[in-house]
């Protein structure tokens, strides 16, 4: 999720910072795109109005097509 999208949704950086319960100064030092935790929180707060764009968060390891079977003790 890009910071510009969040500012467009809320109308200002101040209101976006208030939504995330942080200071305006903290908002300005956040990286772009936002960290995953903040992006997921905003998706919940806005009830899906803002959606997490998972293509902005590449994985270090790909998800396997078939998950291994759990071990039975």
Residue, then its C-alpha position, 0 to 999 in steps of 0.5 A: x500500500x502506497x502512502x499516497x493512496x492512504x493520504x488520498x483516502x483520508x484527505x491529509x497526512x495528519x488524518x492518516x497518522x491519526x488513523x494509525x495512532x501515530x504522530x505526523x512526524x512518524x508518518x513522514x519517516x515511514x517507508x513507501x510502500x508502508x510496512x505490511x503491518x500498517x497496510x493490513x491495519x489500514x485495510x481492517x480500519x477502512x473495512x476494505x476501502x483500502x486494500x493491501x497490494x501484495x505485489x509490493x511485498x515480495x516474498x523471500x521464498x515462494x509458497x510451495x504448490x503442495x504443502x507437506x503433510x503434518x507429522x503424526x506423533 
